[in-house]
Amino acid sequence: MAPRICTQSELETFPQLEWADVAPQIQPQMRAGIERVLELQEGSVLDRESWLRLAFAEGDDLLGLLVAADMLRCELAGNIVTYVVNRNINFTNICFVGCKFCAFSRGPREHDTYFLSPEQVAHKAVEAWQLGATEVCIQGGLPHGLPPFYYRDILRAVKSAVPGMHIHAFSPMEIVYGVELTAMSIADYLKMLRDNGLDTLPGTAAEILDDQVRHVLSRNKLHTSQWEEVIRTAHSCGIRTTSTLMYGHVETPEHWVNQLLFLRGIQSDTGGFTEFVPLGFVHQNTLLFQQGLARSGPTLAEHLKIHALARLILAGSINNIQVSWVKLNRRLSQLCLHAGANDYGGTLMEENISREAGATAGQYTSPEDFQALIREMGRIPAERNTIYSRLQIKDLFETFPAETAVEPEFA
């Protein structure tokens, strides 16, 4: 007998449910597993097979997973929803890699290509600082003929212009390219970047860390083992990173479980991840979708399930779960924050990659907009720094009778 599928209405109204409402309807084996994680606030207590059952949950089981994830979020991260004021700087859209899920990249002879000098990147960082940003997130395409020390020179230019700006820059793919250009080891290259101003590294270019899937998404992209080596080496050099997963294309929930457990394993060894960010596939303008290789992005159930599953599997390991608002709409971002997430990400100021792929959520969300969205949920807005070590609460706790403020326990 096929499992019951949740209706759109059920998924949109699940935040109104309490555990007592849904627990009796959950299959006993799933309920026992969820309750064990809730009791111990620790995702390592269940085995892979138990997580796979939850990853394929539908109907009442899915509703139970969502409600449990929100309960666990409250225990591990409190009722504060954080965000960072930052600017996204994509320094070039010229790229030879050819990822089929990307609509941002251009060939070198196309009419709308651009390439920023280190000084131009620094100018954008100065503008961001003047607008209140504490972080710049710097990434770009991979063009042929890039000056070997271009990434280092960007760091020098930005730190010279804005010494107090946190630089969150360069995906593992860019690090591998920089290593090829300079003939340095990964460790030496990362230390050079760190010593010239790199503060943290985006854990992007992960997509799905399964080489069979990666071959479909992009034949020229770094392999899973290369991604892991860059991340582990960065952590050993004192460079913390985010962690990510792209969902809603050719992967299955089994890939989600494998990747979340893989990230847990790295975190157990290094402690270097600051957060986990699920990234929904924006399909409209991509070759991956146009060639019939991928489905048309995530369903509502998938959006909610990946955030909830991440909260439970990563509990006690990576306790910050971020929504990628630029890939979601206003209401969906809020629903995901009810399904286990506790962070809104960054204001971005300009965001090109998701927009080029067809996202319509915009390129900028102001701090005031974040605060309003968070207040609508009855939660407490707080501006954070990149590594979650400093919070600035934006409202008094007593103005939020809906939920009691809890001190966040950050990973």
C-alpha positions as CSV (number, residue, x, y, z in Angstrom):
1,M,0.0,0.0,0.0
2,A,1.5,3.4,-1.0
3,P,2.1,5.8,1.8
4,R,-0.3,8.8,2.2
5,I,1.2,12.0,0.7
6,C,0.8,15.2,2.7
7,T,-1.4,17.8,1.1
8,Q,-0.1,21.3,0.3
9,S,-2.4,22.6,3.1
10,E,-0.9,20.2,5.6
11,L,2.6,21.2,4.8
12,E,1.8,24.9,4.9
13,T,0.1,24.7,8.3
14,F,2.3,22.1,10.1
15,P,3.8,24.8,12.4
16,Q,0.4,24.8,14.2
17,L,0.9,21.2,15.3
18,E,2.2,20.0,18.6
19,W,4.1,16.8,19.2
20,A,1.2,15.3,21.1
21,D,-0.9,15.9,18.0
22,V,1.3,13.9,15.6
23,A,3.2,11.4,17.7
24,P,0.4,8.8,18.0
25,Q,0.1,8.8,14.2
26,I,3.8,8.1,13.5
27,Q,4.9,4.5,12.7
28,P,6.3,3.1,16.0
29,Q,9.8,2.4,14.7
30,M,10.1,5.9,13.4
31,R,8.6,7.5,16.5
32,A,11.0,5.6,18.7
33,G,14.0,6.8,16.7
34,I,12.8,10.4,16.7
35,E,12.2,10.4,20.4
36,R,15.6,9.0,21.1
37,V,17.2,11.8,19.2
38,L,15.0,14.4,21.0
39,E,15.8,12.9,24.4
40,L,19.6,12.9,23.9
41,Q,19.8,15.9,21.5
42,E,22.3,13.8,19.5
43,G,22.1,12.6,15.9
44,S,24.7,9.9,16.3
45,V,22.3,7.6,18.3
46,L,20.6,6.3,15.1
47,D,22.1,4.2,12.4
48,R,22.0,4.8,8.7
49,E,19.1,2.5,8.1
50,S,17.0,4.4,10.7
51,W,17.9,7.7,9.0
52,L,16.9,6.3,5.6
53,R,13.5,5.4,6.9
54,L,13.0,9.0,8.1
55,A,14.4,10.4,4.8
56,F,11.7,8.6,2.9
57,A,9.0,9.6,5.4
58,E,5.6,10.7,4.0
59,G,2.2,11.6,5.4
60,D,2.0,11.6,9.2
61,D,5.6,10.4,9.5
62,L,6.8,13.5,7.6
63,L,4.6,15.8,9.7
64,G,6.1,14.2,12.8
65,L,9.6,14.7,11.5
66,L,9.0,18.4,10.9
67,V,7.5,19.0,14.3
68,A,10.3,17.1,16.0
69,A,12.9,19.1,14.1
70,D,11.4,22.4,15.3
71,M,11.4,21.1,18.9
72,L,15.1,20.1,18.6
73,R,15.9,23.5,17.0
74,C,14.4,25.2,20.1
75,E,16.6,23.1,22.4
76,L,19.9,23.4,20.5
77,A,19.7,26.9,19.0
78,G,17.0,28.7,21.0
79,N,14.3,30.9,19.7
80,I,16.7,33.3,18.1
81,V,16.9,33.5,14.3
82,T,20.2,34.9,13.2
83,Y,21.4,36.7,10.1
84,V,24.7,38.3,8.9
85,V,25.0,41.6,7.1
86,N,27.1,40.9,4.1
87,R,27.7,41.5,0.4
88,N,28.1,38.8,-2.2
89,I,30.8,39.7,-4.8
90,N,31.1,37.5,-7.9
91,F,34.3,38.7,-9.4
92,T,33.8,37.1,-12.9
93,N,31.1,35.1,-14.7
94,I,33.7,33.6,-17.2
95,C,34.1,29.9,-16.5
96,F,35.4,26.8,-18.3
97,V,34.0,24.2,-15.9
98,G,30.6,23.8,-17.5
99,C,28.3,22.8,-14.6
100,K,24.9,21.8,-16.0
101,F,23.1,23.2,-13.0
102,C,24.6,26.7,-13.4
103,A,23.2,29.5,-15.6
104,F,25.6,32.1,-14.3
105,S,28.7,31.1,-16.2
106,R,29.7,32.5,-19.6
107,G,32.2,31.6,-22.3
108,P,35.0,34.2,-22.7
109,R,33.6,35.6,-26.0
110,E,30.0,36.1,-24.9
111,H,28.8,39.7,-24.9
112,D,27.9,40.0,-21.2
113,T,31.1,38.7,-19.6
114,Y,32.9,40.7,-16.9
115,F,36.0,40.3,-14.8
116,L,36.8,42.5,-11.8
117,S,40.3,43.5,-10.8
118,P,41.3,43.1,-7.1
119,E,40.9,46.9,-6.8
120,Q,37.4,46.7,-8.1
121,V,36.5,43.9,-5.6
122,A,38.0,46.0,-2.8
123,H,35.9,49.0,-3.9
124,K,32.7,46.8,-3.6
125,A,33.9,45.8,-0.1
126,V,34.3,49.4,0.9
127,E,30.8,50.2,-0.3
128,A,29.5,47.2,1.7
129,W,31.3,48.3,4.9
130,Q,29.8,51.8,4.6
131,L,26.4,50.1,4.4
132,G,27.0,48.2,7.6
133,A,28.3,44.9,6.3
134,T,30.6,42.9,8.4
135,E,31.4,40.2,5.8
136,V,32.0,39.9,2.1
137,C,31.4,36.6,0.4
138,I,33.7,36.4,-2.7
139,Q,33.4,33.7,-5.3
140,G,33.4,33.6,-9.1
141,G,33.8,31.6,-12.2
142,L,37.0,29.8,-13.2
143,P,38.4,31.5,-16.4
144,H,41.4,30.2,-18.3
145,G,44.5,32.2,-17.9
146,L,43.7,33.5,-14.4
147,P,46.8,35.2,-12.9
148,P,48.3,32.5,-10.5
149,F,48.0,34.7,-7.4
150,Y,44.8,36.5,-8.3
151,Y,42.9,35.1,-5.2
152,R,45.7,36.2,-2.9
153,D,45.7,39.6,-4.5
154,I,42.0,40.0,-3.9
155,L,42.5,39.3,-0.2
156,R,45.3,41.8,0.0
157,A,43.3,44.5,-1.7
158,V,40.2,44.0,0.4
159,K,42.1,43.8,3.7
160,S,44.1,46.9,2.8
161,A,40.9,48.8,2.0
162,V,38.8,47.5,4.8
163,P,40.9,45.9,7.5
164,G,37.9,45.0,9.7
165,M,35.9,43.2,7.0
166,H,35.6,39.4,7.4
167,I,36.5,37.7,4.1
168,H,34.5,34.6,3.4
169,A,35.8,33.5,0.1
170,F,36.7,30.9,-2.5
171,S,35.0,27.5,-2.8
172,P,37.0,24.2,-2.7
173,M,36.8,24.3,-6.5
174,E,38.6,27.6,-6.6
175,I,41.2,26.4,-4.1
176,V,42.0,23.4,-6.3
177,Y,42.3,25.7,-9.3
178,G,44.6,28.1,-7.3
179,V,46.7,25.1,-6.3
180,E,47.0,24.1,-10.0
181,L,48.0,27.6,-11.0
182,T,50.6,28.1,-8.4
183,A,52.0,24.5,-8.1
184,M,51.7,24.8,-4.3
185,S,50.4,22.1,-2.0
186,I,46.8,22.5,-0.7
187,A,48.1,23.2,2.8
188,D,50.7,25.7,1.7
189,Y,48.2,27.5,-0.6
190,L,45.5,27.7,2.1
191,K,48.1,29.0,4.7
192,M,49.1,31.7,2.2
193,L,45.5,32.8,1.7
194,R,44.9,32.7,5.5
195,D,48.0,34.9,6.1
196,N,46.8,37.4,3.5
197,G,43.4,37.8,4.9
198,L,41.2,34.8,4.3
199,D,39.0,34.3,7.3
200,T,36.6,31.5,6.4
201,L,35.9,29.4,3.3
202,P,32.5,28.6,1.8
203,G,31.8,24.8,1.7
204,T,30.2,25.2,-1.7
205,A,31.0,23.2,-4.8
206,A,29.7,20.2,-2.8
207,E,26.3,19.8,-4.5
208,I,26.0,16.0,-3.9
209,L,29.1,14.4,-2.7
210,D,28.7,11.2,-4.7
211,D,30.9,10.9,-7.8
212,Q,28.3,9.2,-9.9
213,V,25.9,12.1,-9.4
214,R,28.7,14.6,-9.8
215,H,29.5,13.1,-13.2
216,V,26.0,14.0,-14.3
217,L,26.0,17.5,-12.8
218,S,29.5,18.5,-14.0
219,R,32.1,16.2,-15.5
220,N,34.9,18.8,-14.9
221,K,34.2,19.6,-11.3
222,L,36.4,18.4,-8.4
223,H,35.8,14.9,-7.1
224,T,34.4,14.1,-3.7
225,S,37.8,13.2,-2.3
226,Q,39.2,16.5,-3.5
227,W,36.4,18.5,-1.8
228,E,37.0,16.6,1.4
229,E,40.8,17.1,1.3
230,V,40.3,20.9,0.8
231,I,37.8,21.1,3.7
232,R,39.8,19.0,6.1
233,T,43.0,20.9,5.2
234,A,41.3,24.2,5.7
235,H,40.1,23.1,9.1
236,S,43.6,21.9,10.1
237,C,44.9,25.4,9.1
238,G,42.4,27.1,11.4
239,I,40.1,28.2,8.5
240,R,36.5,27.3,9.4
241,T,34.0,26.5,6.6
242,T,30.3,26.1,5.9
243,S,28.9,22.9,4.6
244,T,26.3,22.6,1.9
245,L,24.1,20.2,-0.1
246,M,22.2,20.9,-3.3
247,Y,18.8,19.1,-3.5
248,G,15.9,18.8,-6.0
249,H,17.7,17.6,-9.2
250,V,18.8,14.0,-9.9
251,E,19.6,12.9,-6.3
252,T,17.4,10.9,-3.9
253,P,16.9,11.1,-0.1
254,E,19.5,8.4,0.2
255,H,22.1,10.8,-1.1
256,W,20.9,13.3,1.6
257,V,21.5,10.8,4.3
258,N,24.9,9.8,3.0
259,Q,26.0,13.4,2.8
260,L,24.8,14.5,6.2
261,L,26.5,11.5,7.8
262,F,29.6,12.2,5.8
263,L,29.6,15.8,7.1
264,R,29.0,14.6,10.6
265,G,32.1,12.4,10.3
266,I,34.3,15.4,9.2
267,Q,32.9,17.5,12.0
268,S,33.7,14.8,14.5
269,D,37.3,14.9,13.4
270,T,37.8,18.7,12.9
271,G,35.0,20.7,14.5
272,G,35.5,23.2,11.7
273,F,32.0,23.6,10.2
274,T,30.1,26.6,11.3
275,E,26.8,25.7,9.7
276,F,24.9,23.5,7.2
277,V,23.1,25.1,4.3
278,P,20.7,23.1,2.1
279,L,20.6,24.7,-1.4
280,G,17.5,24.1,-3.4
281,F,18.1,23.5,-7.1
282,V,16.8,26.4,-9.2
283,H,16.0,24.7,-12.5
284,Q,14.5,27.2,-14.9
285,N,17.4,28.3,-17.0
286,T,19.8,25.4,-16.5
287,L,21.0,22.8,-19.0
288,L,20.5,20.1,-16.4
289,F,16.7,20.6,-16.6
290,Q,16.5,21.6,-20.2
291,Q,18.2,18.4,-21.3
292,G,15.7,16.3,-19.2
293,L,18.4,15.2,-16.7
294,A,16.8,16.7,-13.6
295,R,13.3,17.2,-12.1
296,S,11.9,20.7,-11.9
297,G,13.4,21.6,-8.6
298,P,12.4,20.5,-5.1
299,T,8.8,20.0,-4.0
300,L,7.5,21.7,-0.9
301,A,7.8,18.4,1.0
302,E,11.5,18.1,-0.1
303,H,12.3,21.7,1.0
304,L,10.9,21.1,4.4
305,K,12.2,17.5,4.8
306,I,15.9,18.3,4.1
307,H,15.9,21.0,6.7
308,A,14.2,18.8,9.3
309,L,16.4,15.8,8.5
310,A,19.5,17.9,8.7
311,R,18.5,19.2,12.1
312,L,18.1,15.7,13.5
313,I,21.1,14.0,11.8
314,L,23.5,16.8,12.6
315,A,22.2,17.3,16.2
316,G,25.1,17.7,18.6
317,S,27.5,18.1,15.6
318,I,26.5,21.1,13.5
319,N,23.9,23.0,15.4
320,N,23.3,25.9,12.9
321,I,21.0,25.1,10.0
322,Q,20.6,27.9,7.5
323,V,17.9,28.7,5.0
324,S,19.1,29.9,1.6
325,W,16.4,32.6,1.2
326,V,17.6,33.6,-2.2
327,K,16.5,30.2,-3.5
328,L,13.2,30.3,-1.6
329,N,10.3,32.7,-1.4
330,R,9.3,34.6,1.7
331,R,6.8,32.1,3.1
332,L,8.9,29.1,2.3
333,S,11.9,30.5,4.1
334,Q,9.7,31.0,7.2
335,L,8.3,27.4,6.9
336,C,11.9,26.0,6.7
337,L,12.7,28.0,9.9
338,H,9.8,26.2,11.5
339,A,11.2,22.9,10.2
340,G,14.5,22.9,12.1
341,A,16.5,25.9,10.7
342,N,17.7,28.7,12.9
343,D,19.6,31.1,10.5
344,Y,18.5,33.3,7.7
345,G,22.0,33.6,6.1
346,G,23.2,36.9,4.7
347,T,21.7,40.1,3.3
348,L,23.9,39.5,0.2
349,M,23.3,43.0,-1.4
350,E,23.9,41.5,-4.8
351,E,23.3,37.8,-5.7
352,N,23.8,36.7,-9.3
353,I,24.1,32.9,-9.4
354,S,20.6,31.9,-8.2
355,R,19.1,34.9,-10.1
356,E,20.6,33.8,-13.4
357,A,19.3,30.3,-12.9
358,G,15.7,31.7,-12.5
359,A,15.3,32.4,-8.8
360,T,12.8,35.2,-8.1
361,A,13.4,35.9,-4.4
362,G,15.5,39.0,-5.2
363,Q,19.2,40.0,-4.7
364,Y,19.0,41.7,-1.3
365,T,17.1,41.4,1.9
366,S,17.8,44.3,4.3
367,P,18.4,43.7,8.0
368,E,15.0,45.4,8.7
369,D,13.3,43.0,6.3
370,F,15.0,40.0,8.1
371,Q,13.8,41.4,11.4
372,A,10.2,41.8,10.2
373,L,10.2,38.2,8.8
374,I,11.5,36.8,12.1
375,R,9.1,38.8,14.2
376,E,6.2,37.5,12.1
377,M,7.2,34.0,13.3
378,G,7.2,35.1,16.9
379,R,11.0,34.6,17.1
380,I,13.8,36.8,18.1
381,P,16.0,38.5,15.5
382,A,19.7,38.8,16.0
383,E,22.5,40.0,13.8
384,R,25.5,37.7,14.0
385,N,29.1,37.6,12.8
386,T,30.2,35.0,10.3
387,I,31.3,32.3,12.8
388,Y,28.3,32.8,15.2
389,S,30.6,33.9,18.1
390,R,28.9,37.3,18.5
391,L,25.2,38.1,18.5
392,Q,23.4,41.4,18.6
393,I,19.8,40.9,19.7
394,K,17.4,43.3,17.9
395,D,14.5,43.1,20.3
396,L,13.7,42.7,24.0
397,F,12.8,39.1,24.9
398,E,9.6,40.1,26.6
399,T,8.1,41.4,23.4
400,F,7.8,37.8,22.2
401,P,5.2,36.0,24.3
402,A,4.8,33.2,21.7
403,E,8.1,31.5,22.6
404,T,10.5,31.7,25.5
405,A,14.0,32.8,24.6
406,V,16.6,30.1,25.0
407,E,20.3,30.7,25.1
408,P,21.7,29.3,21.8
409,E,24.2,26.5,21.9
410,F,26.3,27.0,18.8
411,A,28.4,24.4,17.2
